[in-house]
Amino acid sequence: MKSHVIVGRGATASRTALLLAEDGERVRMISRTGGGPDHPLVDRVAADATDADRLTELTEGADTLFNTAAPPYHTWPEQFPILSASLLSAVRRAGAAYVMLGNIYGYGPVDGPITPGLPLAATGPKGRARARVWEEAAASGVKVTEVRASQFYGAGAYSVFTLAAQRQVLEGRLALVPQELDVPHSYSAIGDTARTLVAASREEQAYGRAWHAPTSTLSVRELAQRLAAVAGAPEPRMEQLTDRDLTLLAFTAPFWAELHEVLIKPGQPLVVDYAETEKILGVGATPVDDVLHEVIS
């Protein structure tokens, strides 16, 4: 029986654990709180993933280590190197394959569709932090691959859409969103991202490079309208937040201040190309309405 370690306890980590467990494979989930889904093949452990010795001990004998964890958003430049070094040490010493969950920040601004072969040219601190995590892992000599997701949506997702629009739409309230309302934007479903992580872990040719999680591309207004239609909610009321609005929101939570770096240029679509994922790993995008039904179920 294969066994795996998953670092993290969020929606993607939990969905990945269940996919593996439902295939009869053992999973050990590691997080500071020891959270995770309830399944006889899922062992939940409370531990600090930045403790390389403890993480190595927990990874011994595992076929794969999946990392879905990240430090608090506003601490990435300082904390990601610490977490990344511990993870690399653990997979190197335990001899496990390494599957990383990343995102598209490392590319920086891109004109046209974003493909996984583009250089990681970001210059901002969060983009560079993400890029360095992959660059160091790829140069380390371990068996490694990365699945890069776009903005998350779906049940359990934590993203700009879920924070700024989802509840407001469902409750019929005004949604104030820090992105242009009618410009196409690619969204990754939690379930599709988890399926890509599992598929990449099982495909030998997946290692040594990055893959994109499947996406659905539509404007944030269109996504909100689809959610309202699925839920039987009123037509969404939406407005775009200004830079000044974000600055004021930053006094309530540091997350909002960090968005200035990653907001795309006005009028520029954000389109993620996942054709290789579909062709080689066999994972496509779940229909948008099916993903949104999970949100309200």
BAPA-763257 format. One record per residue (C-alpha): residue number from 0; residue in one letter; x, y, z. Coordinates in steps of 0.25 Angstrom, whole numbers, m for minus. Layout:
residues N
  nr rest     X     Y     Z
 NUM    A     X     Y     Z
...
***
This chain:
residues 297
  nr rest     X     Y     Z
   0    M     0     0     0
   1    K     5    14    m4
   2    S     7    24     7
   3    H     7    39     6
   4    V    10    52    14
   5    I     2    64    12
   6    V     6    77    19
   7    G    m5    86    21
   8    R   m20    85    25
   9    G   m28    94    16
  10    A   m38    91     5
  11    T   m28    86    m5
  12    A   m20    78     5
  13    S   m33    71    10
  14    R   m38    69    m4
  15    T   m25    63    m8
  16    A   m24    54     4
  17    L   m38    48     1
  18    L   m35    45   m13
  19    L   m23    37    m9
  20    A   m30    30     3
  21    E   m42    27    m6
  22    D   m32    20   m15
  23    G   m27    11    m3
  24    E   m14    19     0
  25    R   m10    23    13
  26    V    m9    38    16
  27    R    m2    46    28
  28    M    m7    60    29
  29    I     2    70    36
  30    S    m2    84    41
  31    R     0    92    54
  32    T   m14    89    58
  33    G   m15    74    54
  34    G   m27    77    45
  35    G   m32    69    33
  36    P   m43    60    28
  37    D   m49    48    36
  38    H   m45    36    28
  39    P   m39    22    33
  40    L   m27    24    24
  41    V   m24    38    28
  42    D   m15    40    40
  43    R   m15    55    45
  44    V    m3    60    52
  45    A    m1    73    59
  46    A    14    77    56
  47    D    22    89    52
  48    A    26    87    37
  49    T    38    97    39
  50    D    44    87    49
  51    A    52    79    38
  52    D    56    67    48
  53    R    41    65    52
  54    L    36    66    38
  55    T    47    56    33
  56    E    42    47    44
  57    L    28    48    40
  58    T    32    46    25
  59    E    40    34    26
  60    G    35    22    18
  61    A    25    31    10
  62    D    25    30    m5
  63    T    21    45    m7
  64    L    21    58     1
  65    F    11    68    m4
  66    N    12    82     1
  67    T     0    91     1
  68    A     4   100    12
  69    A     8   114    12
  70    P    12   124    22
  71    P     2   136    25
  72    Y     1   144    12
  73    H     8   157    17
  74    T    20   149    23
  75    W    24   141    10
  76    P    37   148     7
  77    E    42   145    21
  78    Q    35   131    24
  79    F    34   124    11
  80    P    50   121    11
  81    I    49   115    25
  82    L    37   106    21
  83    S    43   102     8
  84    A    57    98    14
  85    S    50    89    24
  86    L    42    82    13
  87    L    54    80     4
  88    S    62    75    15
  89    A    51    65    19
  90    V    49    59     5
  91    R    64    58     3
  92    R    66    51    15
  93    A    53    42    14
  94    G    55    39    m1
  95    A    41    43    m4
  96    A    36    50   m17
  97    Y    32    64   m15
  98    V    19    70   m21
  99    M    17    85   m18
 100    L     5    94   m19
 101    G     9   107   m24
 102    N     2   119   m32
 103    I     4   128   m43
 104    Y    10   140   m36
 105    G    24   136   m40
 106    Y    22   139   m54
 107    G    20   154   m52
 108    P    12   162   m62
 109    V     9   154   m75
 110    D     3   159   m88
 111    G    m5   148   m94
 112    P    m8   134   m88
 113    I     1   129   m77
 114    T     7   115   m80
 115    P    16   107   m70
 116    G    28   109   m79
 117    L    29   124   m77
 118    P    41   129   m69
 119    L    38   133   m54
 120    A    40   148   m56
 121    A    33   154   m44
 122    T    40   165   m38
 123    G    31   168   m26
 124    P    34   161   m12
 125    K    22   151   m12
 126    G    25   147   m27
 127    R    40   146   m24
 128    A    37   137   m12
 129    R    28   128   m20
 130    A    38   127   m31
 131    R    50   124   m22
 132    V    42   113   m15
 133    W    41   106   m29
 134    E    55   110   m33
 135    E    62   104   m21
 136    A    54    91   m21
 137    A    57    89   m36
 138    A    72    91   m34
 139    S    72    82   m21
 140    G    73    69   m28
 141    V    60    63   m22
 142    K    49    57   m30
 143    V    40    69   m31
 144    T    28    75   m38
 145    E    19    87   m36
 146    V     4    90   m39
 147    R     1   104   m40
 148    A   m13   109   m38
 149    S   m19   122   m41
 150    Q   m29   129   m32
 151    F   m37   118   m24
 152    Y   m52   117   m24
 153    G   m61   106   m19
 154    A   m65    99    m6
 155    G   m55   103     5
 156    A   m47   112    m4
 157    Y   m40   125     2
 158    S   m37   135    m9
 159    V   m41   149   m13
 160    F   m54   144   m19
 161    T   m58   137    m6
 162    L   m54   148     3
 163    A   m60   160    m5
 164    A   m71   154   m13
 165    Q   m76   140   m10
 166    R   m84   143     3
 167    Q   m88   157    m1
 168    V   m95   151   m14
 169    L  m101   139    m6
 170    E  m107   149     4
 171    G  m111   159    m6
 172    R  m102   170    m1
 173    L   m93   180    m9
 174    A   m79   173   m13
 175    L   m67   182   m13
 176    V   m56   175   m21
 177    P   m42   178   m23
 178    Q   m41   175   m38
 179    E   m48   180   m50
 180    L   m62   174   m51
 181    D   m63   171   m66
 182    V   m49   167   m70
 183    P   m47   152   m72
 184    H   m39   145   m61
 185    S   m36   130   m59
 186    Y   m41   123   m47
 187    S   m36   109   m41
 188    A   m46   100   m34
 189    I   m41    93   m22
 190    G   m45    79   m27
 191    D   m38    81   m40
 192    T   m26    86   m33
 193    A   m26    74   m24
 194    R   m28    64   m35
 195    T   m16    71   m43
 196    L    m7    69   m30
 197    V   m11    54   m30
 198    A    m9    52   m45
 199    A     5    59   m45
 200    S    10    50   m33
 201    R     6    38   m41
 202    E    12    42   m55
 203    E    27    40   m56
 204    Q    28    50   m67
 205    A    22    61   m58
 206    Y    34    62   m50
 207    G    45    73   m53
 208    R    35    83   m57
 209    A    22    91   m54
 210    W     8    89   m58
 211    H    m4    98   m57
 212    A   m17    94   m50
 213    P   m29    94   m59
 214    T   m36   107   m60
 215    S   m50   114   m64
 216    T   m48   128   m70
 217    L   m59   138   m68
 218    S   m60   152   m62
 219    V   m63   153   m47
 220    R   m76   159   m50
 221    E   m80   147   m58
 222    L   m75   137   m47
 223    A   m84   145   m37
 224    Q   m96   144   m47
 225    R   m94   129   m48
 226    L   m93   128   m33
 227    A  m106   136   m31
 228    A  m113   128   m42
 229    V  m109   114   m35
 230    A  m113   119   m21
 231    G  m126   126   m26
 232    A  m120   139   m20
 233    P  m123   153   m26
 234    E  m115   159   m37
 235    P  m101   163   m31
 236    R   m98   177   m28
 237    M   m83   180   m30
 238    E   m73   191   m29
 239    Q   m58   191   m31
 240    L   m50   195   m19
 241    T   m40   207   m22
 242    D   m26   207   m17
 243    R   m30   216    m6
 244    D   m40   206    m2
 245    L   m30   195    m1
 246    T   m21   204     7
 247    L   m32   207    17
 248    L   m35   192    18
 249    A   m21   189    21
 250    F   m23   195    35
 251    T   m33   184    37
 252    A   m24   172    32
 253    P   m11   172    25
 254    F   m16   163    14
 255    W   m22   175     7
 256    A    m9   183     7
 257    E    m2   172     0
 258    L   m12   172   m12
 259    H    m5   184   m18
 260    E     6   175   m23
 261    V    m2   165   m30
 262    L   m13   173   m37
 263    I   m12   172   m52
 264    K   m11   184   m61
 265    P   m24   191   m64
 266    G   m32   185   m75
 267    Q   m22   173   m76
 268    P   m28   159   m76
 269    L   m22   148   m67
 270    V   m23   135   m75
 271    V   m16   122   m71
 272    D   m13   112   m81
 273    Y   m15    97   m76
 274    A   m15    90   m89
 275    E    m3    81   m85
 276    T    m9    77   m72
 277    E   m22    72   m79
 278    K   m14    65   m90
 279    I    m3    58   m82
 280    L    m9    57   m68
 281    G   m23    55   m72
 282    V   m29    66   m63
 283    G   m39    76   m68
 284    A   m47    87   m62
 285    T   m60    84   m55
 286    P   m72    92   m61
 287    V   m74   105   m53
 288    D   m88   102   m49
 289    D   m84    89   m43
 290    V   m73    95   m35
 291    L   m83   106   m30
 292    H   m93    96   m26
 293    E   m83    90   m16
 294    V   m82   104   m10
 295    I   m96   105    m6
 296    S   m98    90    m3
***
